Amino acid sequence: MRKVERKRNNPEIKKYYLVGSLCIAMFLMLGIGYAVLSQQLDIN
């Protein structure tokens, strides 16, 4: 059998991981911000 080699330090793959993690972080921040801003504040 022939051994299949993977390129571990491929800059294209790193770019996709970076973009994906940035999108996930952005959606999390938007969700947390909406939850905080949509709460009703009672100031006495």
VENZIJO-V449919 format. One record per helix or strand of 2 or more residues. SS is the DSSP state (h for helix, s for strand). FROM is the first residue (numbers start at 1). TO is the last residue. Records with the same first field share a line. If there is no record, write none. Layout:
BEGIN
SS->FROM-TO + FROM-TO
END
This chain:
BEGIN
h->11-37
END
